[in-house]
């Protein structure tokens, strides 16, 4: 697993299930940080298509599943934890 962000098994299974249920080809997970440097900062997980990515976004593979990280907010994600049980810890 990467040091940028940790995604629990339950959260990863939940994300995979959502993608499968949407039944849209080439749908991927995109992770960024909203309101960095503030007390309101949070990890944002969205679904998008590969053609919506920026060329410098970071591709990571978690258990044979590709996740893309916003390059501009990568530094705020170091060792963040994301699970369906709680909000991200930044």
KAWODA-V756513 format. One line per field, one symbol per residue. burial: I if it has 24 or more other ideal C-beta (glycine too) atoms within 12 Angstrom, else O. A space follows every 10 residues. Layout:
burial = ???
//
This chain:
burial = OOOIIIIOOO IIOOIIOOIO OOOOOOIIII IIIOOOOOOO OOIIIOOIOO OOIOOOIIII OIOOIIIIII OOIIOIIOOI OIOOOOOIOI
//
